[in-house]
């Protein structure tokens, strides 16, 4: 479920990446992925 939400967020951000939001979301995505890896 979390993965699905992240994928949706990335798709939405791709539509507005002209204002740099994509890079911000990408950093958040990587951070979350790292946290998930540590928990598993």
PyMOL Python script that loads the backbone (N, CA, C, O; Angstrom):
from pymol import cmd

cmd.read_pdbstr("""\
ATOM      1  N   UNK A   1       0.840  -1.202   0.000  1.00  0.00           N
ATOM      2  CA  UNK A   1       0.000   0.000   0.000  1.00  0.00           C
ATOM      3  C   UNK A   1       0.875   1.252   0.000  1.00  0.00           C
ATOM      4  O   UNK A   1       0.617   2.210  -0.729  1.00  0.00           O
ATOM      5  N   UNK A   2       1.907   1.221   0.829  1.00  0.00           N
ATOM      6  CA  UNK A   2       2.817   2.373   0.849  1.00  0.00           C
ATOM      7  C   UNK A   2       3.484   2.541  -0.506  1.00  0.00           C
ATOM      8  O   UNK A   2       3.627   3.655  -1.011  1.00  0.00           O
ATOM      9  N   UNK A   3       3.891   1.415  -1.088  1.00  0.00           N
ATOM     10  CA  UNK A   3       4.547   1.467  -2.396  1.00  0.00           C
ATOM     11  C   UNK A   3       3.623   2.097  -3.431  1.00  0.00           C
ATOM     12  O   UNK A   3       4.060   2.903  -4.254  1.00  0.00           O
ATOM     13  N   UNK A   4       2.344   1.727  -3.387  1.00  0.00           N
ATOM     14  CA  UNK A   4       1.374   2.273  -4.341  1.00  0.00           C
ATOM     15  C   UNK A   4       1.259   3.785  -4.167  1.00  0.00           C
ATOM     16  O   UNK A   4       1.230   4.528  -5.148  1.00  0.00           O
ATOM     17  N   UNK A   5       1.194   4.232  -2.923  1.00  0.00           N
ATOM     18  CA  UNK A   5       1.084   5.666  -2.665  1.00  0.00           C
ATOM     19  C   UNK A   5       2.308   6.406  -3.178  1.00  0.00           C
ATOM     20  O   UNK A   5       2.193   7.493  -3.744  1.00  0.00           O
ATOM     21  N   UNK A   6       3.476   5.818  -2.981  1.00  0.00           N
ATOM     22  CA  UNK A   6       4.707   6.450  -3.462  1.00  0.00           C
ATOM     23  C   UNK A   6       4.702   6.537  -4.980  1.00  0.00           C
ATOM     24  O   UNK A   6       5.088   7.559  -5.547  1.00  0.00           O
ATOM     25  N   UNK A   7       4.265   5.465  -5.641  1.00  0.00           N
ATOM     26  CA  UNK A   7       4.233   5.464  -7.100  1.00  0.00           C
ATOM     27  C   UNK A   7       3.280   6.536  -7.609  1.00  0.00           C
ATOM     28  O   UNK A   7       3.591   7.229  -8.578  1.00  0.00           O
ATOM     29  N   UNK A   8       2.126   6.682  -6.969  1.00  0.00           N
ATOM     30  CA  UNK A   8       1.173   7.705  -7.375  1.00  0.00           C
ATOM     31  C   UNK A   8       1.768   9.093  -7.181  1.00  0.00           C
ATOM     32  O   UNK A   8       1.572   9.976  -8.015  1.00  0.00           O
ATOM     33  N   UNK A   9       2.487   9.286  -6.095  1.00  0.00           N
ATOM     34  CA  UNK A   9       3.095  10.588  -5.820  1.00  0.00           C
ATOM     35  C   UNK A   9       4.133  10.921  -6.881  1.00  0.00           C
ATOM     36  O   UNK A   9       4.221  12.062  -7.333  1.00  0.00           O
ATOM     37  N   UNK A  10       4.922   9.919  -7.279  1.00  0.00           N
ATOM     38  CA  UNK A  10       5.945  10.158  -8.296  1.00  0.00           C
ATOM     39  C   UNK A  10       5.306  10.501  -9.634  1.00  0.00           C
ATOM     40  O   UNK A  10       5.799  11.374 -10.348  1.00  0.00           O
ATOM     41  N   UNK A  11       4.204   9.818  -9.985  1.00  0.00           N
ATOM     42  CA  UNK A  11       3.538  10.107 -11.259  1.00  0.00           C
ATOM     43  C   UNK A  11       2.981  11.521 -11.250  1.00  0.00           C
ATOM     44  O   UNK A  11       3.123  12.253 -12.230  1.00  0.00           O
ATOM     45  N   UNK A  12       2.349  11.908 -10.150  1.00  0.00           N
ATOM     46  CA  UNK A  12       1.791  13.257 -10.067  1.00  0.00           C
ATOM     47  C   UNK A  12       2.899  14.296 -10.153  1.00  0.00           C
ATOM     48  O   UNK A  12       2.743  15.330 -10.803  1.00  0.00           O
ATOM     49  N   UNK A  13       4.004  14.018  -9.503  1.00  0.00           N
ATOM     50  CA  UNK A  13       5.100  14.981  -9.487  1.00  0.00           C
ATOM     51  C   UNK A  13       5.733  15.121 -10.861  1.00  0.00           C
ATOM     52  O   UNK A  13       6.212  16.197 -11.219  1.00  0.00           O
ATOM     53  N   UNK A  14       5.736  14.042 -11.631  1.00  0.00           N
ATOM     54  CA  UNK A  14       6.309  14.115 -12.978  1.00  0.00           C
ATOM     55  C   UNK A  14       5.563  15.148 -13.814  1.00  0.00           C
ATOM     56  O   UNK A  14       6.140  15.751 -14.720  1.00  0.00           O
ATOM     57  N   UNK A  15       4.285  15.354 -13.513  1.00  0.00           N
ATOM     58  CA  UNK A  15       3.491  16.308 -14.273  1.00  0.00           C
ATOM     59  C   UNK A  15       3.857  17.747 -13.935  1.00  0.00           C
ATOM     60  O   UNK A  15       3.601  18.660 -14.721  1.00  0.00           O
ATOM     61  N   UNK A  16       4.460  17.949 -12.757  1.00  0.00           N
ATOM     62  CA  UNK A  16       4.771  19.316 -12.328  1.00  0.00           C
ATOM     63  C   UNK A  16       6.257  19.475 -12.044  1.00  0.00           C
ATOM     64  O   UNK A  16       6.649  20.351 -11.273  1.00  0.00           O
ATOM     65  N   UNK A  17       7.092  18.637 -12.660  1.00  0.00           N
ATOM     66  CA  UNK A  17       8.525  18.683 -12.361  1.00  0.00           C
ATOM     67  C   UNK A  17       9.192  19.948 -12.902  1.00  0.00           C
ATOM     68  O   UNK A  17      10.381  20.161 -12.664  1.00  0.00           O
ATOM     69  N   UNK A  18       8.446  20.793 -13.629  1.00  0.00           N
ATOM     70  CA  UNK A  18       9.034  22.032 -14.140  1.00  0.00           C
ATOM     71  C   UNK A  18       9.440  22.956 -12.999  1.00  0.00           C
ATOM     72  O   UNK A  18      10.361  23.758 -13.155  1.00  0.00           O
ATOM     73  N   UNK A  19       8.764  22.856 -11.853  1.00  0.00           N
ATOM     74  CA  UNK A  19       9.072  23.761 -10.738  1.00  0.00           C
ATOM     75  C   UNK A  19      10.013  23.118  -9.734  1.00  0.00           C
ATOM     76  O   UNK A  19      10.196  23.646  -8.637  1.00  0.00           O
ATOM     77  N   UNK A  20      10.613  21.989 -10.089  1.00  0.00           N
ATOM     78  CA  UNK A  20      11.590  21.366  -9.212  1.00  0.00           C
ATOM     79  C   UNK A  20      10.985  20.453  -8.162  1.00  0.00           C
ATOM     80  O   UNK A  20      11.718  19.890  -7.349  1.00  0.00           O
ATOM     81  N   UNK A  21       9.669  20.290  -8.153  1.00  0.00           N
ATOM     82  CA  UNK A  21       9.029  19.447  -7.141  1.00  0.00           C
ATOM     83  C   UNK A  21       9.443  17.990  -7.308  1.00  0.00           C
ATOM     84  O   UNK A  21       9.471  17.233  -6.338  1.00  0.00           O
ATOM     85  N   UNK A  22       9.762  17.602  -8.529  1.00  0.00           N
ATOM     86  CA  UNK A  22      10.135  16.202  -8.772  1.00  0.00           C
ATOM     87  C   UNK A  22      11.363  15.805  -7.955  1.00  0.00           C
ATOM     88  O   UNK A  22      11.392  14.736  -7.346  1.00  0.00           O
ATOM     89  N   UNK A  23      12.369  16.666  -7.948  1.00  0.00           N
ATOM     90  CA  UNK A  23      13.587  16.346  -7.199  1.00  0.00           C
ATOM     91  C   UNK A  23      13.293  16.235  -5.712  1.00  0.00           C
ATOM     92  O   UNK A  23      13.850  15.373  -5.033  1.00  0.00           O
ATOM     93  N   UNK A  24      12.427  17.094  -5.203  1.00  0.00           N
ATOM     94  CA  UNK A  24      12.067  17.047  -3.788  1.00  0.00           C
ATOM     95  C   UNK A  24      11.375  15.733  -3.464  1.00  0.00           C
ATOM     96  O   UNK A  24      11.684  15.094  -2.458  1.00  0.00           O
ATOM     97  N   UNK A  25      10.434  15.327  -4.320  1.00  0.00           N
ATOM     98  CA  UNK A  25       9.716  14.074  -4.092  1.00  0.00           C
ATOM     99  C   UNK A  25      10.654  12.893  -4.233  1.00  0.00           C
ATOM    100  O   UNK A  25      10.536  11.911  -3.501  1.00  0.00           O
ATOM    101  N   UNK A  26      11.587  12.981  -5.174  1.00  0.00           N
ATOM    102  CA  UNK A  26      12.527  11.881  -5.374  1.00  0.00           C
ATOM    103  C   UNK A  26      13.385  11.688  -4.126  1.00  0.00           C
ATOM    104  O   UNK A  26      13.661  10.556  -3.728  1.00  0.00           O
ATOM    105  N   UNK A  27      13.806  12.790  -3.510  1.00  0.00           N
ATOM    106  CA  UNK A  27      14.594  12.683  -2.274  1.00  0.00           C
ATOM    107  C   UNK A  27      13.759  12.045  -1.173  1.00  0.00           C
ATOM    108  O   UNK A  27      14.256  11.203  -0.425  1.00  0.00           O
ATOM    109  N   UNK A  28      12.492  12.441  -1.068  1.00  0.00           N
ATOM    110  CA  UNK A  28      11.614  11.849  -0.056  1.00  0.00           C
ATOM    111  C   UNK A  28      11.445  10.362  -0.329  1.00  0.00           C
ATOM    112  O   UNK A  28      11.469   9.553   0.598  1.00  0.00           O
ATOM    113  N   UNK A  29      11.274   9.999  -1.589  1.00  0.00           N
ATOM    114  CA  UNK A  29      11.088   8.599  -1.967  1.00  0.00           C
ATOM    115  C   UNK A  29      12.304   7.772  -1.572  1.00  0.00           C
ATOM    116  O   UNK A  29      12.161   6.690  -1.002  1.00  0.00           O
ATOM    117  N   UNK A  30      13.485   8.271  -1.867  1.00  0.00           N
ATOM    118  CA  UNK A  30      14.714   7.546  -1.536  1.00  0.00           C
ATOM    119  C   UNK A  30      14.847   7.399  -0.024  1.00  0.00           C
ATOM    120  O   UNK A  30      15.239   6.342   0.469  1.00  0.00           O
ATOM    121  N   UNK A  31      14.521   8.456   0.704  1.00  0.00           N
ATOM    122  CA  UNK A  31      14.610   8.401   2.167  1.00  0.00           C
ATOM    123  C   UNK A  31      13.667   7.349   2.721  1.00  0.00           C
ATOM    124  O   UNK A  31      14.044   6.578   3.604  1.00  0.00           O
ATOM    125  N   UNK A  32      12.451   7.313   2.212  1.00  0.00           N
ATOM    126  CA  UNK A  32      11.467   6.327   2.677  1.00  0.00           C
ATOM    127  C   UNK A  32      11.934   4.922   2.338  1.00  0.00           C
ATOM    128  O   UNK A  32      11.819   4.014   3.161  1.00  0.00           O
ATOM    129  N   UNK A  33      12.459   4.735   1.136  1.00  0.00           N
ATOM    130  CA  UNK A  33      12.936   3.411   0.735  1.00  0.00           C
ATOM    131  C   UNK A  33      14.042   2.938   1.673  1.00  0.00           C
ATOM    132  O   UNK A  33      14.090   1.762   2.033  1.00  0.00           O
ATOM    133  N   UNK A  34      14.929   3.845   2.068  1.00  0.00           N
ATOM    134  CA  UNK A  34      16.019   3.494   2.975  1.00  0.00           C
ATOM    135  C   UNK A  34      15.460   3.092   4.333  1.00  0.00           C
ATOM    136  O   UNK A  34      15.933   2.129   4.937  1.00  0.00           O
ATOM    137  N   UNK A  35      14.457   3.822   4.818  1.00  0.00           N
ATOM    138  CA  UNK A  35      13.856   3.511   6.114  1.00  0.00           C
ATOM    139  C   UNK A  35      13.172   2.152   6.063  1.00  0.00           C
ATOM    140  O   UNK A  35      13.267   1.370   7.009  1.00  0.00           O
ATOM    141  N   UNK A  36      12.483   1.868   4.960  1.00  0.00           N
ATOM    142  CA  UNK A  36      11.803   0.581   4.810  1.00  0.00           C
ATOM    143  C   UNK A  36      12.826  -0.545   4.801  1.00  0.00           C
ATOM    144  O   UNK A  36      12.593  -1.607   5.378  1.00  0.00           O
ATOM    145  N   UNK A  37      13.951  -0.316   4.151  1.00  0.00           N
ATOM    146  CA  UNK A  37      14.992  -1.344   4.088  1.00  0.00           C
ATOM    147  C   UNK A  37      15.559  -1.616   5.483  1.00  0.00           C
ATOM    148  O   UNK A  37      15.877  -2.757   5.819  1.00  0.00           O
ATOM    149  N   UNK A  38      15.681  -0.572   6.280  1.00  0.00           N
ATOM    150  CA  UNK A  38      16.217  -0.743   7.631  1.00  0.00           C
ATOM    151  C   UNK A  38      15.230  -1.495   8.516  1.00  0.00           C
ATOM    152  O   UNK A  38      15.639  -2.270   9.381  1.00  0.00           O
ATOM    153  N   UNK A  39      13.949  -1.275   8.310  1.00  0.00           N
ATOM    154  CA  UNK A  39      12.936  -1.932   9.137  1.00  0.00           C
ATOM    155  C   UNK A  39      12.770  -3.402   8.783  1.00  0.00           C
ATOM    156  O   UNK A  39      12.447  -4.219   9.645  1.00  0.00           O
ATOM    157  N   UNK A  40      12.987  -3.735   7.536  1.00  0.00           N
ATOM    158  CA  UNK A  40      12.764  -5.115   7.105  1.00  0.00           C
ATOM    159  C   UNK A  40      13.915  -6.033   7.502  1.00  0.00           C
ATOM    160  O   UNK A  40      13.880  -7.228   7.211  1.00  0.00           O
TER     161      UNK A  40
END
""", "prot")
cmd.dss("prot")
cmd.show_as("cartoon", "prot")
cmd.util.cbc("prot")
cmd.orient("prot")
